[in-house]
């Protein structure tokens, strides 16, 4: 109700206004009280109803799991010499979640620490936008100066940390590169074969050789640290720690001194050598020349270095001992001789007359001896000593390809030896079945003739040759070649011998057959007419060996290096296989020189030096 | 008239001084409540700033300044405020225009640098606007009719728009709210209020078109903060985590990990109440909210007992506006309302808003001191 004045206009009524205000003040207060109760209700809902959820999320905010990388297992040689170790290094790691604009941070970081295009490219490859909380290594192997420089600028880079880590180092460098292999940065392909729970944090992984083969032993398993971290990911204090389980140390059958001696013996020539203890199949030396420095790969090889290796002279990255495949030539003759004896079609004293030419009945094809005019009448010993082709042409024909190839198959030709390395070439053991399967053609007898002297379809690897020689030296009992001899869980732990591999059953039924072949091989080195008689000089033990020389021919692109610069005389592949001491063999060796004069001249002296390095030291 | 002798003069002077000392014109209950709140604020600030005593000292100094201003203003008769209201309002408008032209501040023109002091004219508007609307309405017949309402609306909208243009949407809303409360307390009929709210709701979609992108983002984030957990939603999520993890009794003072580890942005200013909630839990939150409610209630009682309509409306508006701060900030921190830059009164770090708030309460105290005598 509004009061009007005399002119009909409303007048103010103080009492009424006061009353109106009082009512409004009460209404206002009630509204306010109700609103504040709603607000309190909201807090009660968050602080009581959803308390647990938010406590968890607060903890998740606060607490970060930091994986603790276990140290990778070390590699030792048979005498406990360190072949692969771990050395401390620093790397730069980015946790994208806390960086904000990653690209601009990278740009600014580049002003503090040198970043190559490759570093950036690798970082982007590993960047997983869905897991921004995972730290990604950006630069490895920071120098001390770079670490110090970054420390000063640290505040500008939330989410970027310098992280200490252990990196692999191979103290012998090139010497063991082809057998130990190397570790490298984890790439996408590696991720697929890793257990993300256990190894998701791993930055280095075995890429080849022993490092790859025994990855699961070497890698260990991750521990972690619960750290309290601030919003920029900086760790403030450690709340809990579960120690990592370090990787297993591996003891290998290799002998560092023998390996070094073997490499020296090559004097820089391209080639390969494998030495095996015939009594148990332990690989003592494993050489492929030229080699490369595996340390280059550990923290990611630069493109320039890699290109240099790829295009390097004589292909340093190519593992000749494991994958180099070529015709064995005369080095198969002891095995062929043995096959003849075992088949009962030859006695050691049976002789063959060598005229220099050999004809198959009913063909015009001539097969020659290496000596013009032939060797005259030779028995088994002389046939081996002088490497008389005619003897073995005839023997091969008499045996026939079936018996020949089945006998030689026992020595491991034409298949993987089963050594604990991957990438083995299989080689070719000539046989009717093989030819039918691969060439879809019938077998000709002329091919049997060639097979008898390790030519024709024959392809072997140095490892196969060495393994076959070791089997022969062991009286025909094959031991699978292997490198791992023992494992050890941490320092001072007891060494556990690697699981023994049962030897195969003997390939030689009559020990006198082995005696006869051994006599022939001893004659190769020790008889006045032996092809490799030069290397016996001054040897305090008796060597049994066999040389081989094969014409080089381009079987595949790998062999196409610049032949024009190679003297005519050196265009042969020189081979030598041997074991010693002849009466109780402790080592079997196969040596291949890619560009040599002949097996006895180029490869045998290297074999002698390897034998010396092993046998001229006190027997343990 | 007898000439006063010297003794009489001294006696009267002493009596005056004594009266002022005993009763400095302050409402003791309100004063205690404000002091309690300030002490709470300084404590949380100490914790939220990671024990930064410089920061706490700064804030304490400004609070002291604010309380001193309150003491002085309490002695000024409300009529003085009333007489100067149109001038004060006009001056504030002028400064608001100037600050848009010349002001400085991060991303927004809020600060005016007068060489000897830097301040935000929008803080002046917080008191000038309710004064102006109260002054205007106290001269009109109440409850207001449409014409009066339109005029009052005009006085409200002009400074609100100027502040929104800075752009400072939060302060603009608060300033407008203080004017709206005056109109509400003046007795605007409920049916008129209903009609206005209805029309406002109908034209809201058009207002959306005129918001800045960052303001829209805040509103969008408010609807679904978890949609962009590392971007715009971060503040809300981290604040909710802080509040929720506090539980009933809180983690204890200096134990806010969300603040200590920097997960919570602006943890000394707009989001300080999240730190408080984390450390003191629902118990602490309830006590503080009740303290605010008490202050509002006390302020409204002072208003009811005020001498005239101008004082009533002004005192009522000052009291109710405090509640808006609390609800908007408390709602923002707990994810109930969008993120707008409104401090928690007397708890958030920031001198200007604390001083302007205490100045407003100084006016309230003056109204209390010159209240209608009982009866």
HADDOCK unambig.tbl for C-alpha pairs under 7 A between the chains (distance, minus, plus):
assign (segid A and resid 10 and name CA) (segid B and resid 141 and name CA) 6.58 0.50 0.50
assign (segid A and resid 11 and name CA) (segid B and resid 141 and name CA) 6.36 0.50 0.50
assign (segid A and resid 12 and name CA) (segid B and resid 141 and name CA) 5.18 0.50 0.50
assign (segid A and resid 17 and name CA) (segid B and resid 142 and name CA) 6.64 0.50 0.50
assign (segid A and resid 20 and name CA) (segid B and resid 187 and name CA) 6.14 0.50 0.50
assign (segid A and resid 21 and name CA) (segid B and resid 185 and name CA) 5.73 0.50 0.50
assign (segid A and resid 21 and name CA) (segid B and resid 186 and name CA) 6.27 0.50 0.50
assign (segid A and resid 21 and name CA) (segid B and resid 187 and name CA) 6.58 0.50 0.50
assign (segid A and resid 22 and name CA) (segid B and resid 304 and name CA) 5.75 0.50 0.50
assign (segid A and resid 24 and name CA) (segid B and resid 185 and name CA) 5.31 0.50 0.50
assign (segid A and resid 24 and name CA) (segid B and resid 187 and name CA) 6.49 0.50 0.50
assign (segid A and resid 25 and name CA) (segid B and resid 185 and name CA) 6.49 0.50 0.50
assign (segid A and resid 25 and name CA) (segid B and resid 300 and name CA) 6.28 0.50 0.50
assign (segid A and resid 29 and name CA) (segid B and resid 297 and name CA) 6.71 0.50 0.50
assign (segid A and resid 32 and name CA) (segid B and resid 323 and name CA) 6.76 0.50 0.50
assign (segid A and resid 33 and name CA) (segid B and resid 293 and name CA) 6.83 0.50 0.50
assign (segid A and resid 36 and name CA) (segid B and resid 327 and name CA) 6.73 0.50 0.50
assign (segid A and resid 39 and name CA) (segid B and resid 327 and name CA) 6.88 0.50 0.50
assign (segid A and resid 39 and name CA) (segid B and resid 331 and name CA) 6.52 0.50 0.50
assign (segid A and resid 40 and name CA) (segid B and resid 286 and name CA) 6.65 0.50 0.50
assign (segid A and resid 43 and name CA) (segid B and resid 282 and name CA) 6.67 0.50 0.50
assign (segid A and resid 43 and name CA) (segid B and resid 334 and name CA) 6.75 0.50 0.50
assign (segid A and resid 44 and name CA) (segid B and resid 282 and name CA) 6.34 0.50 0.50
assign (segid A and resid 46 and name CA) (segid B and resid 243 and name CA) 6.70 0.50 0.50
assign (segid A and resid 46 and name CA) (segid B and resid 244 and name CA) 4.62 0.50 0.50
assign (segid A and resid 47 and name CA) (segid B and resid 243 and name CA) 6.32 0.50 0.50
assign (segid A and resid 47 and name CA) (segid B and resid 244 and name CA) 4.24 0.50 0.50
assign (segid A and resid 47 and name CA) (segid B and resid 245 and name CA) 6.53 0.50 0.50
assign (segid A and resid 47 and name CA) (segid B and resid 246 and name CA) 6.15 0.50 0.50
assign (segid A and resid 47 and name CA) (segid B and resid 247 and name CA) 4.24 0.50 0.50
assign (segid A and resid 47 and name CA) (segid B and resid 248 and name CA) 6.09 0.50 0.50
assign (segid A and resid 47 and name CA) (segid B and resid 282 and name CA) 6.38 0.50 0.50
assign (segid A and resid 48 and name CA) (segid B and resid 247 and name CA) 5.68 0.50 0.50
assign (segid A and resid 48 and name CA) (segid B and resid 248 and name CA) 6.32 0.50 0.50
assign (segid A and resid 50 and name CA) (segid B and resid 244 and name CA) 6.27 0.50 0.50
assign (segid A and resid 51 and name CA) (segid B and resid 244 and name CA) 4.90 0.50 0.50
assign (segid A and resid 51 and name CA) (segid B and resid 245 and name CA) 5.40 0.50 0.50
assign (segid A and resid 51 and name CA) (segid B and resid 247 and name CA) 5.48 0.50 0.50
assign (segid A and resid 54 and name CA) (segid B and resid 241 and name CA) 4.93 0.50 0.50
assign (segid A and resid 54 and name CA) (segid B and resid 244 and name CA) 5.10 0.50 0.50
assign (segid A and resid 54 and name CA) (segid B and resid 245 and name CA) 4.84 0.50 0.50
assign (segid A and resid 55 and name CA) (segid B and resid 244 and name CA) 6.87 0.50 0.50
assign (segid A and resid 55 and name CA) (segid B and resid 245 and name CA) 4.25 0.50 0.50
assign (segid A and resid 57 and name CA) (segid B and resid 241 and name CA) 6.59 0.50 0.50
assign (segid A and resid 58 and name CA) (segid B and resid 241 and name CA) 5.99 0.50 0.50
assign (segid A and resid 58 and name CA) (segid B and resid 245 and name CA) 6.55 0.50 0.50
assign (segid A and resid 62 and name CA) (segid B and resid 257 and name CA) 6.99 0.50 0.50
assign (segid A and resid 230 and name CA) (segid B and resid 261 and name CA) 4.18 0.50 0.50
assign (segid A and resid 230 and name CA) (segid B and resid 262 and name CA) 6.14 0.50 0.50
assign (segid A and resid 231 and name CA) (segid B and resid 261 and name CA) 5.86 0.50 0.50
assign (segid A and resid 231 and name CA) (segid B and resid 262 and name CA) 5.44 0.50 0.50
assign (segid A and resid 231 and name CA) (segid B and resid 263 and name CA) 5.15 0.50 0.50
